[in-house]
Amino acid sequence: MRTKKSKIKRLKKYHKWPGLILSFILIYYAVSGILMNHRNLISGIDVNRNSLPNDYQYKNWNLAALKGNQTISSDSILVYGNIGVWLTDSTFQEFKDFNTGFPKGTDNRKTFDLHLSSNKNLYAATLFGLFNYNFEISQWQKIPLDTKIERFVSVISKGDTILAMNRSYIFMGIDKGLNTEFTKIQLKAPEFYENNVSLFEAIWQIHSGEVFGLPGKLIVDLMGLLIIVLSITGNIYFFFPKLIKRRKRKEKSTSKLVASNKVSLKWHNKIGAWFIIVLVIITLTGMFLRPPLLLTIARADIPVIKFTHLDQPNPWYDDLRDLHYDKERDAFILAGYNGLYELKTLNSTPKLYNSQPPVSVMGINVFEKFDNNSFLIGSFSGLFLWNPDLNVIFDFISGKPYQGSSSGRPFGSYAISGLIKDNSGNLHIVDYSNGILSRNKTMNFPEMPENILSNSHMSLWNLCLEIHTGRIFSFLFSDFYILIVPITGIISLIVIMSGYLLYRRKKKRSNKTN
């Protein structure tokens, strides 16, 4: 009998105190997760960076402010990235806002590629669609396309043909600006194709509910709301008994408090018991989406889960990252999630190159021709000079041959987020944390001007991501913030399981009494 009582007492201790502390964190997770599930609905809402910790202030063009640039004329250059598109001169001294026409909000002007065609038509590949710039009315106009996937990552030319690529398809048409009639192309499966999906992507979609499309996301949204309810009802059951006792001592009415406490406990128990499996799945999948557990799955693939959103007829669904047409080879080089491929034509079977420069699981950010035979490949794994003909890879910053790495880390010594090439041929490497790393010591890249700083906020979606991953607390815990998610996950599992066991014991006791 004593053993049973001690077990119950221990379970209550595991559920009560960790649950109290955890409840406030879980509300943050639930609210941010619900908002993240509907990025398009909140894309017009921004948060002023000045109200955020110092790590979120732009310094030296960091935080992916810049991804690349497009020369318009000898004294007109467009720079683009998370700050949208800005017009500057050849010395990068004066900057003019070039975002007119994009919908309101930082997310809506997030630009992955700019391209000026030989016919002087200017295109932008953005997070929410493909745009053409109308020079007559000085504004961007969205090009209507047959696709539900709005995230465009690349725009290039081959002769008088424009090719725009989103994460799943290529759109091809004769260059006519806004009037270009695009044809959607689904690329063939690559050689030795297996219908697999990255374990990271599968866990991400299970965690968000996207694995079952919109209905799945709505179910996860409901779970977020239920987590909020569990947190609030748990706190009511924690604090109300003390309030009730205090009011009784003062001979005040307690009927409403008692009723509220009873209802809260009832629904706290029922929700926890009914949805325990889903709660455990959401907790476990969330833990594996962040380091250190992320490192165990970062490069793993699994067979596609049948009858889910992951089971797509398109072998390149959500896998395309960048595209380059190489005149010397008269071939396309395709950057996919799993590596770099060669296509002689868009109807060819993509062939994986024998040598592969390291590219972070976070994706490729720089793909530029360096000379006739070599390319610059940049990601959060670093910046590398890649010669596919000679199977040679050099670390571009250190100048040393790449020796390979077995660490599995998603980040290298430099987290490359972009590359700027000025009209004199000077390269300015952009590191995510440190900003511009100019290779030409005689030319320092100018600091970010005030008009860009005052107009470059953080999107609400990105703020939610920072909260959801725990990065928002890095100013308090430094690099140890990465432990917030796994520790929170472990404590959540303890709270969930101890609460369920207590509920089952109470239910058994109740059944015996009846």
C-alpha positions as CSV (number, residue, x, y, z in Angstrom):
1,M,0.0,0.0,0.0
2,R,2.8,2.4,0.9
3,T,4.6,1.5,-2.4
4,K,1.5,2.5,-4.4
5,K,1.1,5.7,-2.4
6,S,4.8,6.6,-3.0
7,K,4.4,5.9,-6.7
8,I,1.4,8.1,-6.9
9,K,3.2,10.8,-4.9
10,R,6.2,10.6,-7.2
11,L,4.0,10.8,-10.3
12,K,2.3,13.8,-9.0
13,K,5.6,15.5,-8.3
14,Y,6.8,14.7,-11.9
15,H,3.6,16.1,-13.3
16,K,2.9,19.1,-11.1
17,W,6.1,21.1,-10.8
18,P,7.7,20.5,-14.3
19,G,4.2,21.0,-15.8
20,L,3.8,24.4,-14.1
21,I,7.1,25.7,-15.4
22,L,6.6,24.1,-18.8
23,S,3.0,25.5,-19.3
24,F,4.3,29.0,-20.1
25,I,6.9,27.7,-22.6
26,L,4.3,25.5,-24.3
27,I,1.9,28.4,-24.8
28,Y,4.8,30.1,-26.7
29,Y,5.4,27.0,-28.8
30,A,1.6,26.5,-29.5
31,V,0.9,30.1,-30.6
32,S,4.1,30.4,-32.7
33,G,3.5,26.9,-34.3
34,I,-0.1,27.8,-35.3
35,L,1.0,31.0,-36.9
36,M,3.9,29.3,-38.7
37,N,1.5,26.8,-40.2
38,H,-0.1,29.7,-42.2
39,R,2.7,31.8,-43.5
40,N,0.8,33.3,-46.4
41,L,-1.9,34.6,-44.1
42,I,0.5,36.5,-41.9
43,S,3.0,37.5,-44.6
44,G,2.0,41.1,-44.4
45,I,2.7,41.5,-40.7
46,D,6.2,42.6,-39.6
47,V,7.9,43.3,-36.3
48,N,10.4,46.1,-35.7
49,R,13.9,44.7,-35.2
50,N,14.6,47.5,-32.7
51,S,12.2,45.8,-30.3
52,L,14.1,42.5,-30.5
53,P,17.3,41.3,-28.8
54,N,20.6,42.7,-30.2
55,D,21.3,39.5,-32.2
56,Y,18.4,40.4,-34.5
57,Q,19.7,43.8,-35.4
58,Y,21.3,44.1,-38.9
59,K,25.1,44.7,-38.8
60,N,27.3,44.7,-41.8
61,W,24.6,43.2,-44.0
62,N,24.3,40.0,-41.9
63,L,21.2,37.8,-41.3
64,A,20.9,37.0,-45.0
65,A,20.1,40.7,-45.8
66,L,21.9,40.2,-49.1
67,K,21.9,37.1,-51.3
68,G,23.2,38.6,-54.6
69,N,23.1,41.4,-57.1
70,Q,22.2,42.2,-60.7
71,T,24.0,44.8,-62.8
72,I,21.6,47.0,-64.7
73,S,24.1,49.4,-66.2
74,S,27.6,50.7,-65.6
75,D,26.4,52.8,-62.6
76,S,23.2,51.0,-61.6
77,I,23.2,47.8,-59.6
78,L,20.3,46.0,-57.9
79,V,21.1,44.1,-54.6
80,Y,18.6,41.7,-53.2
81,G,17.9,39.2,-50.4
82,N,15.8,39.3,-47.2
83,I,15.7,43.1,-47.4
84,G,14.0,42.9,-50.8
85,V,15.4,44.7,-53.8
86,W,17.4,48.0,-53.6
87,L,19.0,50.1,-56.4
88,T,22.5,51.4,-55.8
89,D,25.4,52.8,-57.8
90,S,28.7,51.1,-58.8
91,T,30.3,52.1,-55.4
92,F,27.4,50.9,-53.3
93,Q,27.1,54.3,-51.6
94,E,23.5,55.4,-52.3
95,F,20.5,53.1,-52.0
96,K,17.0,53.6,-53.3
97,D,14.0,51.4,-52.4
98,F,13.1,49.2,-55.4
99,N,10.3,47.2,-53.8
100,T,7.3,49.1,-55.2
101,G,4.7,46.6,-56.4
102,F,5.5,43.8,-54.0
103,P,2.7,43.2,-51.4
104,K,3.1,44.7,-48.0
105,G,5.4,42.8,-45.6
106,T,9.0,41.7,-45.4
107,D,8.1,38.1,-46.4
108,N,6.5,39.3,-49.6
109,R,9.6,41.0,-50.8
110,K,12.1,38.3,-49.8
111,T,14.0,37.7,-53.1
112,F,16.0,34.6,-54.1
113,D,17.1,35.7,-57.6
114,L,17.1,38.6,-60.0
115,H,17.6,38.3,-63.7
116,L,17.9,41.0,-66.5
117,S,17.3,39.3,-69.9
118,S,18.9,40.4,-73.1
119,N,15.7,42.1,-74.0
120,K,16.0,44.2,-70.8
121,N,13.2,42.5,-69.0
122,L,13.8,42.3,-65.3
123,Y,12.5,39.2,-63.3
124,A,12.4,38.5,-59.6
125,A,12.1,35.0,-58.0
126,T,10.5,35.6,-54.6
127,L,9.1,33.7,-51.7
128,F,5.6,34.3,-53.0
129,G,5.8,34.2,-56.7
130,L,7.6,35.3,-59.9
131,F,7.5,39.0,-60.7
132,N,8.4,41.2,-63.7
133,Y,9.4,44.9,-63.3
134,N,7.5,47.4,-65.4
135,F,9.9,50.2,-66.0
136,E,7.1,52.4,-67.4
137,I,5.2,52.6,-64.2
138,S,8.2,51.7,-62.0
139,Q,6.8,48.8,-60.1
140,W,6.8,45.0,-59.9
141,Q,3.9,43.0,-61.3
142,K,3.2,39.4,-60.4
143,I,3.2,36.9,-63.3
144,P,0.2,34.5,-63.1
145,L,1.4,30.9,-63.4
146,D,-0.2,27.5,-63.2
147,T,1.2,26.5,-59.8
148,K,0.2,26.3,-56.2
149,I,3.9,26.5,-55.2
150,E,4.8,30.2,-55.1
151,R,8.3,29.9,-53.8
152,F,10.5,30.7,-56.8
153,V,14.3,30.2,-56.4
154,S,15.9,30.9,-59.8
155,V,15.4,32.8,-63.1
156,I,17.8,32.4,-66.0
157,S,18.0,32.9,-69.8
158,K,19.0,30.7,-72.6
159,G,19.0,32.8,-75.8
160,D,15.6,34.4,-76.0
161,T,14.0,31.9,-73.6
162,I,13.3,32.6,-70.0
163,L,13.4,29.8,-67.5
164,A,12.0,30.3,-64.0
165,M,12.2,27.6,-61.3
166,N,10.2,27.1,-58.1
167,R,10.9,24.3,-55.7
168,S,9.2,21.7,-57.9
169,Y,8.9,22.8,-61.5
170,I,10.6,24.8,-64.3
171,F,8.6,27.3,-66.3
172,M,9.8,28.1,-69.8
173,G,8.7,30.8,-72.2
174,I,9.9,33.2,-74.9
175,D,11.0,36.4,-73.1
176,K,8.2,39.0,-73.2
177,G,8.3,40.3,-69.7
178,L,4.9,40.2,-68.1
179,N,3.3,38.8,-71.3
180,T,5.6,35.8,-71.3
181,E,3.6,32.7,-71.9
182,F,5.1,30.1,-69.6
183,T,4.9,26.3,-70.0
184,K,5.3,24.2,-66.9
185,I,7.9,21.5,-67.1
186,Q,8.2,18.5,-64.8
187,L,11.8,17.2,-65.0
188,K,12.5,13.5,-65.4
189,A,13.6,11.4,-62.5
190,P,17.4,11.3,-62.1
191,E,19.5,8.2,-62.8
192,F,19.2,5.5,-60.1
193,Y,16.1,7.3,-58.7
194,E,14.6,5.8,-55.6
195,N,11.2,7.1,-54.4
196,N,12.7,8.2,-51.0
197,V,12.3,11.3,-49.0
198,S,14.7,12.9,-46.5
199,L,13.9,11.9,-42.9
200,F,14.2,15.6,-41.9
201,E,11.4,16.5,-44.4
202,A,9.2,13.7,-43.3
203,I,9.6,14.6,-39.6
204,W,9.0,18.3,-40.4
205,Q,5.8,17.5,-42.3
206,I,4.6,15.2,-39.5
207,H,5.3,17.9,-36.9
208,S,3.4,20.6,-38.9
209,G,0.7,18.3,-40.1
210,E,1.4,19.1,-43.7
211,V,2.0,15.4,-44.3
212,F,-1.8,15.2,-44.7
213,G,-2.2,18.5,-46.5
214,L,-4.4,21.3,-45.2
215,P,-6.5,18.9,-43.0
216,G,-3.4,17.7,-41.3
217,K,-2.2,21.3,-40.6
218,L,-5.6,22.1,-39.2
219,I,-5.4,19.1,-36.9
220,V,-2.0,20.2,-35.6
221,D,-3.5,23.7,-35.2
222,L,-6.2,22.2,-33.1
223,M,-3.5,20.4,-31.0
224,G,-1.8,23.7,-30.5
225,L,-5.1,25.2,-29.1
226,L,-5.5,22.1,-26.9
227,I,-2.0,22.5,-25.6
228,I,-2.9,26.1,-24.6
229,V,-6.1,24.7,-22.9
230,L,-4.0,22.0,-21.1
231,S,-1.6,24.7,-19.9
232,I,-4.3,27.0,-18.6
233,T,-6.4,24.3,-17.0
234,G,-3.3,22.9,-15.4
235,N,-2.4,26.2,-13.8
236,I,-6.0,26.7,-12.6
237,Y,-5.8,23.3,-10.8
238,F,-2.5,24.3,-9.4
239,F,-3.5,27.7,-8.0
240,F,-7.2,27.5,-7.4
241,P,-7.2,25.1,-4.4
242,K,-5.0,27.6,-2.5
243,L,-7.3,30.4,-3.4
244,I,-10.3,28.3,-2.3
245,K,-8.7,27.6,1.1
246,R,-7.8,31.3,1.6
247,R,-11.4,32.4,0.8
248,K,-12.8,29.7,3.1
249,R,-10.6,31.0,6.0
250,K,-12.0,34.5,5.3
251,E,-15.5,32.9,5.1
252,K,-16.0,34.1,1.6
253,S,-18.0,32.4,-1.2
254,T,-16.0,29.7,-3.1
255,S,-18.7,28.1,-5.2
256,K,-17.5,29.7,-8.5
257,L,-13.9,28.8,-7.8
258,V,-14.8,25.2,-6.9
259,A,-16.9,24.8,-10.0
260,S,-14.1,26.3,-12.3
261,N,-11.5,24.1,-10.6
262,K,-13.7,21.0,-11.1
263,V,-14.4,21.7,-14.8
264,S,-10.7,22.5,-15.4
265,L,-9.5,19.3,-13.9
266,K,-12.2,17.3,-15.8
267,W,-11.2,18.7,-19.2
268,H,-7.5,18.7,-18.4
269,N,-7.7,15.0,-17.8
270,K,-9.9,14.2,-20.8
271,I,-7.9,16.2,-23.3
272,G,-4.6,14.7,-22.1
273,A,-6.0,11.1,-22.2
274,W,-7.8,11.4,-25.6
275,F,-4.9,13.0,-27.4
276,I,-1.9,11.5,-25.7
277,I,-0.6,9.7,-28.8
278,V,-0.7,12.9,-30.9
279,L,0.9,14.9,-28.1
280,V,3.8,12.4,-27.9
281,I,4.2,12.4,-31.7
282,I,4.3,16.2,-31.9
283,T,6.8,16.4,-29.0
284,L,9.1,13.7,-30.4
285,T,9.1,15.1,-34.0
286,G,9.8,18.6,-32.7
287,M,12.8,17.4,-30.7
288,F,14.4,15.9,-33.9
289,L,14.1,19.1,-35.9
290,R,16.7,21.0,-33.9
291,P,20.3,20.2,-33.0
292,P,21.7,18.1,-31.4
293,L,19.1,15.4,-32.4
294,L,18.9,16.9,-35.9
295,L,22.4,15.7,-36.5
296,T,21.3,12.1,-36.2
297,I,18.8,12.4,-39.1
298,A,20.2,15.3,-41.2
299,R,21.4,13.0,-44.1
300,A,19.1,10.1,-43.7
301,D,16.4,9.1,-46.3
302,I,13.4,6.9,-45.9
303,P,10.9,5.4,-48.4
304,V,8.1,7.8,-49.1
305,I,5.1,7.5,-46.8
306,K,2.3,6.3,-49.1
307,F,-1.0,8.2,-49.3
308,T,0.4,11.3,-47.7
309,H,1.5,14.7,-49.0
310,L,5.0,13.3,-49.3
311,D,3.8,10.7,-51.9
312,Q,4.0,12.9,-55.0
313,P,4.1,11.8,-58.7
314,N,6.7,14.5,-59.4
315,P,10.2,13.1,-58.4
316,W,11.5,16.6,-57.9
317,Y,8.6,17.8,-55.7
318,D,10.1,20.4,-53.2
319,D,13.6,19.3,-54.2
320,L,14.7,22.0,-56.7
321,R,17.1,24.7,-55.3
322,D,18.9,26.4,-58.2
323,L,19.5,26.3,-61.9
324,H,22.4,27.5,-64.1
325,Y,22.9,27.3,-67.9
326,D,26.5,26.8,-68.8
327,K,27.4,28.0,-72.3
328,E,30.7,26.2,-72.4
329,R,29.1,22.8,-71.7
330,D,25.8,23.8,-73.6
331,A,24.1,22.1,-70.6
332,F,22.0,23.0,-67.5
333,I,23.4,22.4,-64.1
334,L,20.7,21.7,-61.6
335,A,21.0,22.1,-57.8
336,G,18.7,19.7,-56.1
337,Y,18.2,18.8,-52.4
338,N,20.5,15.7,-52.9
339,G,23.2,17.3,-55.0
340,L,24.2,18.8,-58.4
341,Y,23.1,17.3,-61.7
342,E,23.8,17.8,-65.4
343,L,21.0,18.0,-68.0
344,K,21.8,18.4,-71.7
345,T,18.3,19.5,-72.2
346,L,15.2,19.9,-70.0
347,N,13.9,16.7,-71.4
348,S,17.1,14.8,-70.5
349,T,17.5,12.5,-67.6
350,P,19.5,14.4,-64.8
351,K,22.8,12.8,-64.1
352,L,24.5,13.3,-60.7
353,Y,28.0,14.6,-60.9
354,N,30.7,12.3,-59.6
355,S,32.2,15.0,-57.4
356,Q,29.9,17.0,-55.1
357,P,30.8,20.1,-53.2
358,P,29.5,20.1,-49.6
359,V,26.1,21.8,-49.3
360,S,24.3,22.3,-46.0
361,V,21.0,20.6,-45.4
362,M,19.7,24.2,-45.1
363,G,20.2,24.5,-48.9
364,I,22.4,26.2,-51.5
365,N,22.7,30.0,-51.4
366,V,25.5,30.7,-53.9
367,F,25.8,29.2,-57.4
368,E,28.0,31.3,-59.7
369,K,30.3,30.7,-62.6
370,F,33.9,31.5,-61.5
371,D,35.8,30.8,-64.7
372,N,35.3,28.6,-67.8
373,N,35.4,25.4,-65.9
374,S,34.7,26.2,-62.3
375,F,31.8,27.3,-60.1
376,L,31.4,28.9,-56.7
377,I,29.1,26.9,-54.5
378,G,28.0,28.4,-51.2
379,S,25.8,27.3,-48.3
380,F,25.9,27.2,-44.5
381,S,28.7,24.6,-45.0
382,G,31.0,27.2,-46.5
383,L,32.1,28.5,-49.9
384,F,33.8,26.1,-52.3
385,L,35.3,26.3,-55.8
386,W,34.1,23.3,-57.7
387,N,35.5,21.9,-61.0
388,P,33.1,19.1,-62.2
389,D,35.4,18.2,-65.1
390,L,38.5,17.5,-62.9
391,N,36.5,16.3,-59.8
392,V,38.3,19.0,-57.8
393,I,36.9,20.9,-54.9
394,F,38.7,23.7,-53.0
395,D,37.7,25.6,-49.9
396,F,37.5,29.1,-51.5
397,I,38.1,31.1,-48.3
398,S,41.1,29.1,-47.0
399,G,42.4,28.2,-50.5
400,K,43.0,24.6,-49.4
401,P,41.7,21.4,-51.1
402,Y,38.5,20.1,-49.6
403,Q,39.3,17.0,-47.5
404,G,35.7,16.0,-46.7
405,S,34.0,15.9,-43.4
406,S,32.2,13.1,-41.5
407,S,30.9,15.3,-38.7
408,G,27.5,15.7,-40.3
409,R,27.3,19.3,-39.0
410,P,24.8,21.5,-40.9
411,F,27.2,24.5,-40.5
412,G,30.8,25.1,-41.5
413,S,33.3,27.6,-40.3
414,Y,31.4,30.1,-42.5
415,A,27.7,30.1,-43.0
416,I,27.6,31.6,-46.5
417,S,24.2,33.3,-47.3
418,G,25.2,35.2,-50.4
419,L,27.8,36.7,-52.8
420,I,28.1,40.2,-54.3
421,K,30.2,40.8,-57.4
422,D,30.8,44.5,-58.2
423,N,31.4,46.0,-61.6
424,S,35.2,45.7,-61.1
425,G,35.0,42.0,-60.5
426,N,35.6,42.2,-56.8
427,L,33.8,39.5,-54.7
428,H,32.1,40.3,-51.4
429,I,31.2,37.1,-49.6
430,V,28.2,37.3,-47.3
431,D,28.3,35.3,-44.1
432,Y,25.0,34.9,-42.2
433,S,26.3,35.9,-38.8
434,N,29.2,38.3,-39.7
435,G,27.9,39.9,-42.9
436,I,30.2,41.1,-45.7
437,L,33.6,39.4,-45.9
438,S,35.3,41.4,-48.7
439,R,38.3,39.7,-50.4
440,N,39.6,42.9,-51.7
441,K,41.2,44.6,-48.7
442,T,41.5,47.9,-50.6
443,M,37.7,48.2,-50.9
444,N,35.6,48.0,-47.8
445,F,31.9,47.3,-48.5
446,P,29.8,50.3,-47.1
447,E,27.8,49.9,-44.0
448,M,24.0,49.4,-44.2
449,P,22.4,52.9,-44.7
450,E,19.7,54.2,-42.4
451,N,17.0,54.1,-45.1
452,I,17.5,50.3,-45.5
453,L,17.7,49.7,-41.7
454,S,14.5,51.6,-41.0
455,N,12.6,49.8,-43.7
456,S,13.9,46.2,-43.1
457,H,11.9,44.6,-40.3
458,M,11.5,41.0,-39.4
459,S,8.4,39.1,-40.6
460,L,6.1,37.8,-38.0
461,W,6.6,34.3,-39.4
462,N,10.4,34.5,-38.9
463,L,9.9,35.8,-35.3
464,C,7.6,32.8,-34.6
465,L,10.4,30.5,-36.0
466,E,12.9,32.1,-33.7
467,I,10.6,31.6,-30.7
468,H,9.6,28.0,-31.8
469,T,13.2,26.9,-32.2
470,G,14.4,28.6,-29.0
471,R,16.9,30.9,-30.8
472,I,15.1,33.9,-29.4
473,F,16.7,33.1,-26.0
474,S,20.3,32.9,-27.4
475,F,21.0,36.3,-25.9
476,L,20.5,34.7,-22.5
477,F,22.0,31.2,-23.0
478,S,24.5,31.8,-25.8
479,D,25.1,28.6,-27.8
480,F,23.5,26.6,-25.1
481,Y,20.1,27.7,-26.4
482,I,20.2,24.6,-28.7
483,L,19.4,22.5,-25.6
484,I,16.1,24.3,-25.0
485,V,14.1,22.2,-27.5
486,P,15.5,18.8,-26.5
487,I,15.2,19.6,-22.7
488,T,11.7,21.0,-23.1
489,G,10.8,17.9,-25.2
490,I,12.1,15.5,-22.5
491,I,10.3,17.3,-19.7
492,S,7.1,17.4,-21.9
493,L,7.2,13.7,-22.3
494,I,7.7,13.2,-18.6
495,V,4.7,15.5,-17.9
496,I,2.5,13.9,-20.5
497,M,3.2,10.3,-19.4
498,S,3.0,11.0,-15.6
499,G,-0.3,12.8,-16.2
500,Y,-1.7,9.9,-18.2
501,L,-0.6,7.3,-15.6
502,L,-2.2,9.4,-12.8
503,Y,-5.4,9.6,-14.9
504,R,-5.5,5.9,-15.5
505,R,-5.0,5.1,-11.8
506,K,-7.7,7.5,-10.8
507,K,-10.1,6.0,-13.4
508,K,-9.4,2.4,-12.2
509,R,-10.1,3.5,-8.6
510,S,-13.3,5.1,-9.7
511,N,-14.4,2.0,-11.6
512,K,-13.7,-0.2,-8.6
513,T,-15.8,2.1,-6.4
514,N,-18.7,2.0,-8.8
